[in-house]
Amino acid sequence: MKKHLFAGVMTAAAVLAGAASAQTPSVPEGYPADYAKIIEGSRSEQGLVIYSNMADNNWQPVLAGFRETYPWIKVETLDLGSGTVHSRWEAEAGSGSRTADILISGANDRWAAYGGGDGKMMDYKSPELAKLPDFANPYPGVMTLSTDPLVITYNATLLPEGQRPTGMASLVKLVTEDKSTFDGKITTYDAARNSFGLTAWWAYVNKKGDEAWKQLAAIGPSIRGEVSGGPMNEKIATGEYVAGIAVSGITIFPRLEQPGGELLGFAFPDDGTIMMQRGMGIPAKAANPNSAKLFVDYVLSNKGQTLIGEGGLVPYRDDVDEGSVRYTYQAIEKEVGKDNLIIAGFDKGLIEEGPAFIEKWKAAMAGR
């Protein structure tokens, strides 16, 4: 009897061992042979905490795919404002409390600051970087997760066909000709109150120069600034606003498919579509560094970038199937033309000249 019991235990142990082995993914093709140590190292860690400015619907397909590959790594995501991602982590980092293992945000002034070699981010060189454009890793420890367009949004019920803006110049013309329709009824990210907005409008002005300031001054008095894309779209849908300029595409695209989405419309600005590079980094003192490396590599891979696209963000790998996602960087480039893409990256000028820019922004919003 004991003999049979022992054999049964051995059989069960073999099954469990086989299951555990089946759960261990192989090292991806082209990765270093010792990458297996990172995989094994993640097993003794405590999962991942990610601070980002991404909503649950953006994360859902990515987390499902990552869980399938690394089922033992539990991932918790917090949806915070771009600036809050960094201010919260920086406040917690020296306290010894549990904090983020990965940061993801559109606060590109903060990423530019980290790129100054202050050692806050781990200088991790993902094996996937060799398959990505140079802007994927602009500074040591700073990587690009996605390249998301900022679009024009409008209330399709309140604005008839001829009054729907197609670009910045188009919006200026409409406002000039019909102030009453647009007075106080346009929204955008407030560059004076929001890091995301600062990055976006900084990039636009850098590309367009004095023309941009003239345009902003012409429509500034009609603008009411916001700090988050979701509320912008909801207020456009209810008629509080009739249009938004430089609104994050990842907030409007899924909204179009929800109840009331038929009230909204959008356009890639035909005279300058801002493409926001969403930054990503692993803090140098991350509590779970192996798990963080696995996640970064996953989201930069072909599969991960495809799932990023399924979640509403815009992947920039050139081997992502355009038919599998809503948009790719390459597809938007084809639609608006390379010369009409404005890349909002991690310019150190955001830090050095940001305060002066904000004062000029405030003046433009007042029509000066």
N, C-alpha and C positions, 0 to 999 in steps of 0.2 A: 504494500500500500504506500509506504513511504517512498519506494522507488518510483511509483507512478506519479506521486505528488511532486517529487523532485523534477521528474521529466516534464510535468505540466508547467511548473514554475519556469523551467528553462525555456520551454516553448514560448511562454508568455513574454519572457525577457527578450527572446530573439525577435518576437513581433514588435515589441516596443523599440528595440534597438533599430530594427528595420524602418519603423515609422520615423524615428528621429533622424535617421540617415536620409530618408526620403525628403525630410523637411529642410535639409541642408542644401541650399542652392550651390551650384557649381560656380567657380570663378568665371565671370564673363570673359568672352573671347577678347584677347588683346590687353587684358589687365595684367599687372605684375603677378608672378606666381605666388608671392607671399601675401596676396590680397586675402587669402583664406584666413590669415591671422586676424584680420579686421572683422571678418564674418564671425569667427569663433569668439573674438573678444566681446562682441556685442551681446552674446548670450548671458554674460554675467552682469550686464548693465541694467539700469532701471527704466528703460524705455526712453521716449523723447518728449520734450516740451518745445513747441514751436510758437514763437510770437510772430504774428503776421498781420497784414492788412487785407486778408483774404477771407471771404465768407465760407460757411459750411458747404454751400453748393459748389464753390470753386475747388474745395478740398476733396469732396466725396470720391470722385473716380481715382484720384492720385492715392489716397489713403487705402482704398480697396485694393489697388494693384500692389502697393508696397506691402500690405498685410499678407497678400497671397504669396509674395516672395520671401518675406521675413516675418512669419506669423508670431514669433516670440517677442517682437518689438512692439510695444504699445505706444501709440502716438497720440498726444494731446495737443490740439491747436487752440490758440486764443486769437480771436479777431479783434484787433486793436487799431487805432488810428496810426498812420505812418509814423508820426513823431512819437506817439506813445510807445510804440514797439521799442524804441531806443531809450527813451527817458525811463521807462519802467525797468528795462533790463539794467541800465546803468545804475539805477538806484538800488537794485537788488544784488548786483554783482559783488559788492563788497560786504554784504550783510551776512553771508553764509546761508541764506535761505535758498530753497529750491527755485531756480529760475530757468530761463530759456537755454536750450542746447543749440538752437538754430534761430536766427533772426531773418525775417523776410519783410521788406517794405519798399515803398516808393519815396522814402525820405532820403533822396539822393545827396543832400547836403551832408547828412550824417555818414553815408558811405564814403563820400569824398574825404571827410575828416578821418575816418578809420584808415583810408588809403594813404595817410601821411606817415605811416610806419610807427603808429603808437602802440602796436602790439596787442590791441584789443581783440582782433580777429585772428584765428588760426590760419596760417599760410598753407592751407591744404590744396594740393594740386590734384584735382580729380583726373582720373584716367580718361574721362570723357572730353576734357578740354581740347585734346588734339583734334577732335572732330567738330569743333565749334569755332565761330569767328572770333577775332581778337577781342571784341567787346564783351565776350563771355567772362573775361577775367581781367578787368582793367587795372586792379591793384592787388597786391598780395593779400589774400584772405577775403577779397570782395569778388563775388560772382554775380552773373545775371541769370535770374530764373526765367523771366519772360519779357516780351517786348509788346506792351499793350497800347493800342491806339486811343487817343483822346478824340472824341467825335462831337459833332453838333447833334443835339437832341431837340425835339420840338413836340408840341401838342398838335397832332394831325387834325383834330377837330376845330381848334381855334385858329389855326393858320391854314388858309386855303393854299392850293398848289403854288400860286405866284408869290406867296409871302414866306415860303419855307427857305431858310438860309442854306446855302450850299458851301459856304466858306466864310472866312473872316471879312473879306471885302464885300461879299454879298450881304452879310449881316449889317455892316456899317451903312451900306446903301439903303437897306430896308428901314433901319432906325432913323436915318436922316430924312427919308421921305414920309415916314408915318410914326412920329414920336409917340403918339397916344397909345398905339397898340403895344409898343415895346417898353414904355416908360415904367421902370421898376419891375419889369417882367422878364428880365434876362438873368441867368445865373451862371456862375463858374466857380472854380476853386479859388478862394481868397488867398492870394500869394502872401498877404501880410499876416495871415493867421494859420497857414497850413503849409507844411514842408512839401507836400505833393504839389500843391499849387505853385509854390515858389519855383520848384524844379521845372514844371511844365512851362510857365510863362517866361522864365529865364531862358529856356531853350528857344522859345518862339522869338523873343526879342533879339537874342544873339543871332538868329538866322535872318530876321527881317529888318533889324536896325531901327532907324528913326521912323520908318513907315509903320512899324508895329506900335510905337508910342502914340503916333497920330491916330491910329485905328482905336487903340484902347481909350484915348481921351475922348474920341467921338462917341463911343458907346458906354463909357464908364459911368456916367450919371444914371444910365438905365439898368446897371448891373447891381444885383444884390448877391454878395458873395456867400458861399457855403464852405463847409470843411469836409463834407462827405458826399460821395456820388449817389448813394441810395436815396437820401432825402431830396436831392435835386430832382431825380426822376419822378419821385412821388408827387412833388409839388408841381412839376410840369404836367403830370397826368391829371391832377385836380384843377389845373388852370391858374394856380397861384403864380406860376411862371408860364410863359408861352414858348421859351426857348432856353437852351443851355449851350455854352460854348466851351470847348476843351473839357468835356465830361468823360470820365473813364468808361471806355467801351465795355469793360467787364461788368459794370453795373447795369448797363442798358440792355446788353444782348439777352441775358436770361429774363429780364423784365418783360421783354417783348412777347415772350411765350407764356406769361402768366395772365390771370384775369385782369382785364383793363389794358393789356398790352397793345390792343388795337388803337388805343388813343395816342400812342407814341410813335414817333418816327425818328430816324437818325440818318446822318450822312457823314462820310469821311470828308473833312474839309478839303475842297478842291484846290486851295491855294496854300496849303500847309497843314498836313496831318502830323500831329505830335505823337511820337512813339516813345512811351515811357519804359525805360529799362528798370525792371523791378529787381532790386538788389537782394543778395542772399549771402549770409556768412555764418561761420561756426565760431562762437566766442572761444578765445584761446584757452579759457579755463572751464570749458563745457564739462558737465558732470558725466556725460555719456558720449565721449568722442567717437568711439567706433560706430555706434548706432547713427550718429550724426553724419559721419562720412558715408555710410551706406545710403542714407537718405539723399544726400546731396548728389551722389553718383547716380542714384536711381532717377531723380527728377531731371537730370541733365542727359540721360540716355534717350535713345529713340523712343522706347516704350513710355518712359516717364514724361517726355515732352508731348507725346501724343495724348496721354491722360491729362496733362496740364491743359491742352487744347480742348479736351472734352469737358473740362470743368469751366470753360469760358475764357481762360487766359489765352494769350497768343504765343505759341511756340516759335522759336527762331532757328531750330535745326533745319538744314535744307533737305534732310531725308525723311521728314514727317510727311505722311500722305495727306495732301490737302483735302481729300474726300473724307477723311476720318475726323476732322475737326471743323469748327465754325470758320476760323481764319488762321492763316499762318503769316509770318512776317513777309515772306516772299509773295504771297497772294495780294496783300495790301500794297506792297511796293508796285506790283503790276497794275493794280487798280488806279492808284493815284499818281504813279510815276515817281521814279527815284528822286528827282529834283524836288518833289513836293513832300518828301519825308523829312521830318525834323526830329532828330534823335535827342531825346532828353536823357543824358547819361549822368556821369558822376564828376562833373566839372568842379574843380577846386575853387573856381570863381564864385560858386554858390556860397562859400564860406567867407572869402576875402571881400567880396563886393555885395554880398546879400543885404546888409543893412541899408546901403545907399539905394539898392534896387527897390527895396520895400518902400522907402520914402517916395521914390519916383512913381511907384505903383499906386500909392495912396493919392498922389496928385492926379494921376490919370483917371482914377475912379471918380474924382471930383470934377473931371472935365478939363483939367489944366495940363 
